[in-house]
Amino acid sequence: MQKNLVTCENLIKIYKTDDLEVVPLQGLDLEVMPGEMIALVGASGSGKTTLLNILGGLDIPSAGRAGVSEYDLTRLNEEQRTRYRNLVIGYVWQQSGRNLLPDLTAAANVDLPQILNGAGRARCTKRTQELLALVGLADMAKKKPPQLSGGEQQRVAIAVALANSPILLLADEPTGELDSVTAQEIIACLRHINQQLGLTIILVTHDVAVASEVDRTLAIRDGRTSTETIRRNKSHATGMALNGANAIGTSTGIGLSLETHTESIFIDRFGILQLPQDAIERVILDGRTDMHIAEDHLELWPIDTLDEPQDDALSPGKSAVIGLSLHTHREAILVDHVGRLQLPKEALELIPFYGRAEVRVIDNHIELRPQNSCPVGAGAVADAGRGNPVWGTGNRSTALTWSNAGQAKRQPVGAGQSCLGGRHTAPTADDEL
């Protein structure tokens, strides 16, 4: 099974100013496989940029774990962190003034990080030419940033970020200052790099058109990853009924069409999940919910709207916490004001979710269903007979397509090698980070 390139577990960041505490990250979990291109979306202040700064080595988490390849970002000293930013990570900012030095030519801007890393002149010149050609600016090498358009400046910024062959490219709203046509050109450029070099890319965006072009879109709400939206396989999408949480047929995270994408929520190893905002607005739970375990899914009902507890709700007929008889007591699950709740252990044992669930609003209750197939880069393959995920199978990330006969086919995901002779594997422990 292929290892994640990026792993965050229960990530917490607290900023303290005088007597005020701000907590932009409140136990965030994240896994990204090598070769993926994903987008982070969410309201302003939800924690997107804070997460990117931690992954980029610009900030340190207050608690939890954040790792890129073999590097624990909570344990690097200042010298190691500087080397990490120089060698392992590439960063593209929204503002071109933060990406480029205005008095240097495009070529000199791409040369600079290589020179600081000790590259020889001949090697530096050759790689700079290759990178500018890769982003479509081979004939702009001698122009300075003020002589370039906004889109061309961002292309040069991408080349600068790739100068030292990073294994992870981070982009904080790279199209935020561009018109829609130019924004699509920049995203097409990033997708081309992702596919040609097999480079892992994480970008922040508020643009639905940008989010529609990536492999996965993760919505961050209240400092946690809340929902995941994945591009559907075309043949799968054609025959699939739309039963998403949003009645108008768009995802709750950023509004992607459920005809072309499928949306799910995250469930951590303790059973904690966060319901989409749309679901808790349509079914008023008022702080508590009754849970019913059906044959292949869980149902969440407003208090006192579900019939008397079913015999199979919890097989011994006792409450989950202390074992009180459900014949004389009634057990409910607490739901906080943002839709966060914890499923009982018994429910997780009876209905395996493998970390993700599809949410459906059916009349006056909410259904949680295991996904029928694993997402791109999740490290799972499906059992062709039942569509159930089988974890730990194989040594490469696989995507699944479904034929008319319903048989699963494995397809490799984003494994490509660099055509530029760059390093797209993490520096080893022998490298002086």
Secondary structure, DSSP 8 states (H G I E B T S, - for coil): ----SEEEEEEEEEEEETTEEEEEEEEEEEEE-TT-EEEEE-STTSSHHHHHHHHTTSS--SEEEEEETTEETTS--HHHHHHHHHHTEEEE-SSHHHH--TTS-HHHHHHHHHHHTT--HHHHHHHHHHHHHHTT-GGGTT--GGGS-HHHHHHHHHHHHTTT--SEEEEESTTTTS-HHHHHHHHHHHHHHHHHH--EEEEE---HHHHTTSSEEEEEETTEEEEEEEE--HHHHHT-----SSTTSB-TTT--BTTTEEEEEEB-TT-EEE--HHHHHHS--TTEEEEEE-SSSEEEEETT-S-S--TTSSTTSB-TTT--BTTT----EE--TTSEEE--HHHHHHS--TTEEEEEEETTEEEEEE-SS--TTSSEEE-TTT--EEET-SSS-EEEEE-TT--EEEEE-S----TTS---S---TTS--
